[in-house]
C-alpha cells in the first residue's frame, strides 16, 4: 500500500517541474488514501492555460511528511458553497468521489463492494450506477484497457470492500470488459453491447434485492449527453437504466419490459435521442411510459432535475439541495460522480456545454433554487454543489459563478413580493432568459 501511495508525491514533484516550463490547466484528483498514518494528496492546480481563467495554485504533499503545505487551493478546490473533485480524467474522479462518500478511516467501514467498469464504456458505467443504490451501495471505479490503474487500485485498497449478504458476499462486480482486480471475490456481468449489459445489471440487482424495481429508466445508447443525468438518479434510487436505439428497441430490452409488466417506465431524452417510433414500440409493452426531457443536453438535465411523478423524479424546484455539475464532453464523469448524488446532500446531475460560462437556462434554474433569509441565516436552508473534473472541464470562473448563484442571500420586502437584497455581482445571466419559478424561497 505504502509503495503505491508514494507515486502520488512523485507525481506532484514531476508535475511541478513540468509546469514551470509551460502553462497548464488543472490536473490530477483530490485523493486521500490512508494507510499506517500516511496519506497522499493531489489537489487541482489552476494555471494560465490558454482559454482558462488562471487562479491560485495548489500543492499539498504527504501529510505525514515534514514539509507543510506551501500553497493553497482555493477557490479551485472549494468555495463557500462548492467543492471540486478535480480529476484530470474520469478514472481519477471516480476514485476521489468513492473516497469522499466512503472515507473508510477512523473505524468507519467502507462499501461492501465496488463495481469495475472499463473507461471506454460509458453506457456500461451509466447502467452500473444502479448498484450504488440501497442496499447494495457499490460505487463505480474505472479500469483502463484491461489494466487496473494505480489510482483505482489505491482506492480499492483504501475502501477495503469486505462483501456482505447484500452483495452476495462479493467484494467487486466486474462489468463488461473491465479489468479484474487482484485479491477480490468478483462477480462478472457480461453482455453483447450496451442493451444486454444493462439488462444483466437489472437482473443482478433484482436478484440481490429480492424483488422488482420501483421504476425503469430508458435512455438512448447513441447520445451520451442525454443519458448522463440517468446515472445520478440510478445511484439515488436503484432504478435500473436500460438502453434504446434511436429508432428501435432492442429485443432484450423489450423482453425485460414484458417481464416487469406494471413497473412504471420513463424515457429520458428528446426525439433526437429516442425517436417517436422507438417510444411507440416501448408503449406497445408499457402503455403508460412517459417521456422526460428537452431538446438540448443542458435543458434536458434541468427538466429531469425538476421532474416528479409520484415516487419517481428529483422534484428539485425549491432551495435547500445538493447539486452535481459535469461537462457534457466527459460523459463518464456522470458515472464517477454518481455516489455524490446518493450521499451527503443528495442531488441531481446538471451539465454544462461550456467550461467557463454557465448556460443561461442553467443560470435561470439556479436562481429559482436560490435560498434566502430575512433575519437569521443560521436557520436558513442551503444549497451545495459538487463540480466534477479539473478546471479544463469546469474552470474557476464557472465555479465562482455557481457559488454566487446558489448562495444564501438576504431578502427584503418589496411592493407585494419578497426580493433578494442587492448582491455584489449580477444576479441574472447576461440578457436575462431562462424559465419559470421565481427567485427562491423565504426561509421559514
C-alpha positions in Angstrom: 0.0 0.0 0.0 2.7 2.4 1.0 4.6 1.8 -2.2 1.6 2.5 -4.3 0.9 5.7 -2.4 4.3 7.1 -3.0 3.6 7.6 -6.7 1.3 10.5 -5.7 4.1 12.5 -4.1 6.4 11.8 -7.0 3.7 12.8 -9.5 3.4 16.1 -7.7 7.2 16.8 -7.9 7.3 15.8 -11.6 4.3 17.9 -12.3 5.7 21.0 -10.6 8.9 20.7 -12.6 6.9 20.3 -15.8 4.6 23.2 -15.2 7.5 25.6 -14.8 8.3 25.1 -18.4 4.8 25.7 -19.8 1.3 26.8 -18.7 -1.0 24.1 -17.6 -4.7 23.7 -16.8 -5.8 21.9 -13.7 -4.5 18.4 -13.3 -4.9 15.3 -11.1 -7.5 14.4 -8.5 -8.1 15.1 -4.8 -7.3 11.8 -3.2 -6.8 11.0 0.5 -5.6 7.4 0.7 -4.7 6.5 4.2 -2.6 3.6 5.5 -0.4 3.3 8.5 -0.7 7.0 9.2 0.4 8.0 5.6 -1.8 9.8 3.2 -1.0 11.1 -0.3 -2.8 14.1 -1.8 -3.0 15.6 -5.2 -5.1 18.8 -5.4 -6.0 20.7 -8.5 -3.7 23.4 -9.8 -5.1 26.4 -11.7 -2.6 27.6 -14.2 -2.6 30.1 -17.0 -3.9 27.6 -19.6 -4.9 29.0 -22.9 -8.5 30.0 -22.7 -8.5 29.4 -19.0 -9.1 31.9 -16.2 -6.0 31.4 -14.1 -6.0 31.4 -10.3 -4.4 30.3 -7.1 -2.0 27.4 -7.5 -2.0 24.3 -5.3 0.4 21.9 -3.8 -0.3 19.5 -0.9 2.1 16.7 -0.3 2.3 13.8 2.1 0.6 14.8 5.2 2.9 12.7 7.3 6.0 14.4 5.9 8.0 17.2 7.5 7.1 19.8 4.8 3.9 21.9 5.5 1.6 22.7 2.6 3.2 25.6 0.7 0.3 26.7 -1.5 -3.5 27.0 -1.0 -6.0 25.5 -3.4 -8.8 28.0 -3.1 -11.0 28.8 -4.9 -10.4 25.9 -7.3 -10.7 23.2 -4.6 -13.7 24.7 -2.8 -15.7 27.8 -2.2 -18.2 28.6 0.5 -20.9 26.6 -1.4 -19.0 24.4 -3.8 -16.5 21.5 -3.6 -14.5 20.3 -6.6 -13.5 16.7 -7.4 -10.6 17.8 -9.7 -9.6 14.7 -11.6 -7.7 15.1 -14.8 -9.9 12.3 -16.1 -13.0 10.3 -15.0 -10.7 7.5 -13.7 -9.4 9.8 -11.0 -12.8 11.4 -10.5 -14.3 8.0 -9.8 -11.7 7.1 -7.2 -11.9 10.5 -5.5 -15.8 10.5 -5.4 -15.8 7.0 -3.9 -13.3 8.0 -1.2 -15.4 11.2 -0.4 -18.5 9.1 0.1 -16.8 6.3 1.9 -13.9 7.8 3.8 -13.1 4.4 5.2 -10.9 5.8 8.0 -11.2 6.2 11.8 -13.1 2.9 12.1 -15.7 4.0 9.5 -16.4 1.0 7.2 -16.1 1.2 3.5 -18.6 -0.1 1.0 -19.3 -3.8 0.9 -18.4 -3.9 -2.8 -17.2 -1.8 -5.7 -18.2 -2.0 -9.3 -15.5 -2.1 -12.0 -16.3 -0.7 -15.5 -13.9 0.0 -18.4 -13.2 3.7 -19.1 -14.1 3.1 -22.8 -17.7 2.0 -22.0 -19.8 5.0 -20.8 -23.0 3.1 -21.3 -22.0 0.2 -19.1 -21.0 2.8 -16.5 -24.3 4.6 -16.6 -26.2 1.2 -16.2 -23.8 0.1 -13.4 -24.6 3.1 -11.2 -27.9 1.4 -10.1 -25.6 -0.8 -7.9 -24.9 2.3 -5.9 -28.5 2.4 -4.8 -29.6 1.0 -1.4 -29.0 -1.6 -0.1 -26.0 -2.6 -2.3 -24.1 0.7 -2.2 -21.3 -0.3 -4.6 -19.6 2.8 -6.2 -18.2 2.6 -9.7 -14.5 2.6 -10.2 -12.9 2.6 -13.6 -10.3 0.4 -15.3 -8.4 1.2 -18.5 -7.6 -1.0 -21.4 -7.5 -4.3 -19.5 -5.5 -2.8 -16.6 -6.4 -1.6 -13.1 -4.8 1.9 -12.9 -2.8 2.7 -9.8 -5.3 5.3 -8.7 -8.1 2.7 -8.9 -6.0 0.1 -7.1 -5.2 2.5 -4.3 -8.8 3.5 -4.0 -9.8 -0.2 -3.7 -7.1 -0.7 -1.0 -8.4 2.3 0.9 -12.0 1.3 0.6 -11.4 -2.3 1.7 -14.6 -3.8 0.4 -15.4 -6.8 2.5 -18.5 -8.3 0.9 -21.9 -8.7 2.6 -25.2 -10.6 2.1 -26.4 -7.6 0.0 -23.6 -8.2 -2.4 -23.8 -12.0 -2.4 -20.6 -11.8 -0.3 -18.8 -10.5 -3.4 -16.3 -7.7 -3.0 -16.5 -6.5 -6.6 -18.8 -6.6 -9.6 -16.9 -6.6 -12.9 -18.9 -5.3 -15.8 -18.2 -6.0 -19.4 -14.6 -5.6 -20.4 -13.4 -4.1 -17.1 -10.1 -5.5 -15.7 -10.3 -7.8 -12.8 -8.6 -6.6 -9.6 -6.3 -8.9 -7.7 -7.4 -10.4 -4.4 -11.1 -9.7 -4.6 -14.1 -12.1 -4.8 -15.7 -10.9 -8.0 -19.0 -11.4 -9.8 -18.8 -10.9 -13.6 -21.6 -9.1 -15.5 -21.3 -9.7 -19.3 -23.3 -8.9 -22.4 -23.0 -8.2 -26.1 -23.5 -4.5 -26.2 -25.0 -1.8 -24.0 -28.5 -3.1 -24.1 -27.6 -6.7 -22.9 -25.2 -5.4 -20.2 -27.9 -3.1 -18.9 -30.4 -5.9 -18.8 -28.0 -8.2 -17.0 -27.3 -5.5 -14.4 -31.0 -5.0 -13.9 -31.4 -8.8 -13.3 -28.5 -8.8 -10.9 -29.9 -6.0 -8.9 -33.3 -7.7 -8.7 -31.7 -10.9 -7.6 -29.6 -9.2 -4.9 -32.6 -7.1 -3.6 -35.2 -9.9 -3.9 -37.8 -8.0 -5.9 -38.8 -6.0 -8.9 -37.6 -2.4 -9.3 -39.8 0.5 -8.4 -39.3 2.1 -11.9 -37.4 1.6 -15.1 -35.5 4.4 -16.8 -34.8 4.1 -20.5 -32.2 6.2 -22.4 -30.7 6.3 -25.9 -27.4 4.5 -26.5 -26.3 6.9 -29.2 -26.4 10.2 -27.3 -24.4 10.0 -24.1 -25.1 13.7 -23.3 -28.8 13.0 -22.9 -28.2 9.8 -20.9 -25.7 11.4 -18.3 -28.4 12.5 -15.8 -29.7 8.9 -15.5 -26.5 7.9 -13.7 -27.3 10.2 -10.7 -30.9 9.0 -10.5 -30.0 5.3 -10.7 -27.5 5.8 -7.9 -30.0 7.6 -5.7 -32.9 5.3 -6.4 -31.5 1.9 -7.5 -33.8 2.1 -10.6 -32.2 0.2 -13.5 -31.2 2.1 -16.6 -32.0 0.3 -19.9 -30.9 1.3 -23.4 -32.8 2.0 -26.6 -31.5 2.7 -30.0 -32.6 5.9 -31.6 -35.3 4.3 -33.8 -35.7 0.9 -32.3 -36.0 -1.0 -29.0 -33.5 -3.9 -28.6 -35.3 -7.3 -28.2 -33.5 -7.9 -24.9 -34.9 -4.6 -23.6 -38.4 -5.5 -24.8 -38.2 -8.8 -23.0 -37.3 -7.2 -19.7 -40.1 -4.7 -20.0 -42.5 -7.6 -20.5 -41.1 -9.4 -17.5 -41.6 -6.3 -15.4 -45.1 -5.6 -16.6 -46.7 -3.0 -14.4 -43.5 -1.3 -13.3 -43.6 2.4 -14.3 -41.4 3.2 -17.3 -39.8 6.6 -18.1 -37.8 7.6 -21.2 -35.2 10.3 -20.7 -34.3 12.5 -23.7 -35.8 14.2 -26.7 -36.8 12.7 -30.0 -33.3 13.3 -31.4 -32.1 10.7 -28.8 -35.1 8.4 -28.7 -37.5 8.8 -31.6 -41.2 8.8 -31.5 -41.1 5.4 -33.3 -38.9 3.9 -30.6 -41.2 5.3 -27.8 -44.2 3.8 -29.7 -42.5 0.4 -29.6 -41.9 0.8 -25.8 -45.6 1.7 -25.3 -46.7 -1.4 -27.0 -45.5 -3.3 -23.9 -45.5 -0.5 -21.4 -48.6 1.6 -22.4 -48.1 4.3 -19.7 -44.4 5.0 -20.5 -43.6 8.7 -20.1 -41.0 10.8 -21.8 -39.0 13.3 -19.8 -36.5 15.7 -21.3 -35.8 18.7 -23.5 -34.2 19.4 -26.9 -30.6 20.2 -25.8 -28.5 18.4 -23.2 -28.3 21.3 -20.7 -32.1 21.8 -20.7 -32.7 18.0 -20.7 -30.8 17.7 -17.4 -32.7 20.6 -15.9 -36.0 19.1 -17.0 -35.1 15.8 -15.3 -34.0 17.6 -12.1 -37.4 19.3 -12.0 -39.5 16.3 -12.8 -41.7 14.4 -10.4 -44.3 11.7 -10.9 -45.3 10.0 -7.7 -42.1 8.4 -6.3 -40.1 8.9 -9.5 -38.0 12.0 -10.1 -35.9 14.5 -8.2 -38.6 17.3 -7.9 -35.8 19.8 -7.2 -37.8 23.1 -7.6 -37.0 24.8 -4.3 -33.9 25.8 -2.3 -32.0 23.5 0.1 -30.5 20.8 -2.0 -27.3 19.3 -3.3 -26.4 19.6 -6.9 -23.7 18.0 -9.0 -22.1 19.6 -12.1 -20.2 18.0 -15.0 -19.1 18.8 -18.5 -21.1 17.3 -21.4 -17.8 16.4 -23.1 -17.0 14.0 -20.3 -19.9 11.5 -20.0 -18.0 9.2 -17.7 -17.8 12.0 -15.1 -21.5 11.4 -14.7 -20.7 7.8 -13.7 -17.8 8.9 -11.5 -20.0 11.4 -9.7 -23.0 9.2 -9.1 -22.1 8.3 -5.5 -22.3 12.1 -4.7 -25.9 12.1 -5.8 -26.7 9.3 -3.4 -25.0 10.6 -0.3 -24.4 13.7 1.7 -26.5 16.4 0.2 -28.1 14.1 -2.4 -28.9 15.9 -5.6 -29.3 15.6 -9.4 -26.6 15.9 -12.1 -26.6 19.1 -14.1 -24.4 19.5 -17.1 -22.8 22.4 -19.0 -21.7 22.6 -22.6 -19.2 25.4 -21.7 -16.3 25.1 -19.3 -16.2 28.7 -18.3 -19.6 30.3 -18.9 -22.8 29.0 -17.3 -25.5 28.5 -20.0 -28.4 30.8 -19.5 -31.1 28.2 -18.8 -28.9 26.7 -16.1 -28.3 30.1 -14.5 -32.0 30.7 -14.5 -32.7 27.4 -12.9 -30.2 28.0 -10.2 -31.8 31.4 -9.5 -35.1 29.5 -8.9 -33.3 27.4 -6.3 -31.5 30.3 -4.5 -32.2 30.3 -0.8 -33.0 33.4 1.2 -33.3 34.6 4.8 -34.9 37.6 6.5 -33.4 37.7 9.9 -31.3 34.7 10.9 -29.0 33.0 8.3 -28.2 30.2 10.7 -31.8 29.0 10.5 -31.9 29.0 6.7 -31.7 26.2 4.2 -28.6 25.9 2.0 -27.5 24.6 -1.4 -24.3 22.8 -2.0 -22.6 22.0 -5.4 -20.1 19.4 -6.4 -18.1 20.2 -9.5 -16.7 17.1 -11.2 -13.4 17.3 -13.2 -10.4 19.6 -13.2 -10.5 23.2 -14.4 -10.2 22.1 -18.1 -13.7 20.6 -17.6 -15.2 23.4 -15.5 -13.0 26.3 -14.7 -12.7 28.6 -11.7 -14.8 31.3 -13.3 -17.6 28.8 -13.8 -17.2 27.6 -10.2 -17.3 31.2 -8.8 -20.5 31.9 -10.7 -22.1 28.7 -9.4 -21.1 29.7 -5.9 -22.8 33.1 -6.3 -25.9 31.7 -7.9 -26.6 29.1 -5.2 -25.5 31.1 -2.2 -27.8 32.1 0.6 -28.9 35.7 0.3 -30.8 38.2 2.5 -34.2 39.1 1.2 -36.2 42.3 1.7 -39.9 43.0 1.3 -40.7 44.9 -1.9 -44.0 46.1 -3.2 -46.1 42.9 -2.7 -43.3 40.4 -3.1 -40.1 39.3 -1.4 -36.9 40.2 -3.2 -33.3 39.5 -2.7 -31.2 42.3 -1.4 -28.7 43.7 -3.9 -25.6 41.5 -4.3 -22.0 42.4 -5.2 -22.3 40.8 -8.6 -25.0 40.2 -11.2 -27.9 38.1 -10.1 -29.1 37.1 -13.6 -27.3 35.8 -16.7 -26.5 38.3 -19.4 -29.5 39.0 -21.4 -31.9 37.6 -18.8 -33.6 34.5 -20.2 -34.3 31.2 -18.6 -37.7 30.0 -17.4 -40.1 29.8 -14.6 -40.1 29.7 -10.9 -39.1 32.9 -9.3 -36.1 33.6 -7.2 -36.0 31.0 -4.4 -38.0 30.8 -1.2 -38.1 32.7 2.1 -36.6 30.8 5.0 -39.3 29.5 7.3 
